[in-house]
Amino acid sequence: MGCYVNPKDMKNDKWVTANGKYICDISEYDDVPVYRGLCNNNRLPVILVDNGSFYAAGVCFDEQEYNRFTLSSDPRPRTIYTVDKELLKTVVDVPQYIS
């Protein structure tokens, strides 16, 4: 895993909720949406992961990355958003991952 939202002027969870479109919370009991179904209108899925003392906001730039973030065996609270690719490029450390 290697592409995360890291804005300079606000916390990543606030940035994602302000700039993303909420899709759903991930539960170990529910099926997650299909990756390709989330990648339309120049958007990518971003998984907001609650690690307790901080949030991680992982950009799912391919299906393999999406599958890693949405494992049903992961007990952490997670929420799926979609975010415009051009906006993402302004707040990630490795914008070349976003095409």
C-alpha positions in Angstrom: 0.0 0.0 0.0 1.4 3.3 -0.8 -0.8 6.3 -1.8 -2.4 8.3 1.0 -4.3 11.6 1.2 -2.0 14.1 3.1 -3.2 17.6 2.7 -1.0 20.3 4.2 -3.8 22.6 5.6 -6.2 20.2 7.3 -6.5 16.6 8.7 -7.0 14.0 6.0 -10.3 12.8 7.4 -11.7 16.3 7.2 -10.4 16.8 3.7 -11.9 13.5 2.5 -15.3 14.2 4.0 -15.3 17.8 2.6 -14.1 16.8 -0.9 -15.4 13.2 -1.4 -18.7 11.6 -2.0 -19.8 9.2 0.7 -20.4 5.7 -0.6 -20.8 3.4 2.5 -19.3 2.2 5.7 -17.5 -1.2 5.5 -18.8 -3.9 7.8 -17.5 -7.4 8.1 -21.0 -8.6 7.3 -21.7 -6.7 4.1 -20.3 -7.0 0.6 -18.4 -3.9 -0.6 -19.2 -2.2 -3.8 -17.3 -3.4 -6.9 -14.1 -1.4 -7.6 -14.9 -0.7 -11.2 -18.3 0.6 -10.3 -16.7 3.3 -8.2 -14.2 4.5 -10.8 -16.4 6.6 -13.0 -16.6 10.3 -13.8 -12.9 10.7 -13.2 -13.1 9.6 -9.6 -11.3 7.0 -7.5 -12.3 5.3 -4.2 -10.6 6.5 -1.1 -10.9 4.4 2.1 -11.0 6.4 5.3 -9.6 4.0 8.0 -10.1 4.8 11.7 -6.9 3.7 13.5 -8.0 4.9 16.9 -5.6 7.8 17.5 -5.5 8.9 13.8 -7.1 8.3 10.4 -5.5 7.0 7.3 -7.0 7.9 3.9 -5.9 5.3 1.4 -6.3 6.1 -2.3 -7.4 2.9 -4.2 -5.6 3.6 -7.5 -6.2 0.0 -8.7 -8.3 -3.0 -7.8 -5.6 -4.8 -5.9 -5.2 -1.7 -3.6 -8.9 -1.6 -3.1 -9.1 -5.2 -2.2 -6.4 -4.7 0.5 -8.3 -1.8 2.1 -11.6 -3.6 2.0 -10.7 -7.0 3.5 -13.5 -8.4 5.6 -11.0 -9.6 8.2 -9.9 -6.1 9.0 -11.7 -5.0 12.2 -11.0 -1.3 11.9 -13.9 1.0 11.1 -13.6 2.0 7.4 -15.6 4.2 5.1 -15.6 4.4 1.3 -15.7 7.7 -0.5 -15.0 8.6 -4.1 -12.9 11.7 -4.9 -12.1 13.5 -8.1 -8.7 12.4 -9.5 -7.5 16.0 -10.1 -8.2 16.9 -6.5 -6.4 13.8 -5.3 -3.3 14.7 -7.2 -3.0 17.9 -5.1 -2.9 16.1 -1.8 -1.0 12.8 -2.3 2.7 12.3 -2.1 2.9 10.1 -5.2 0.5 11.6 -7.8 1.9 9.4 -10.5 -0.2 6.6 -9.0 -3.3 8.4 -10.1 -4.0 8.2 -13.8 
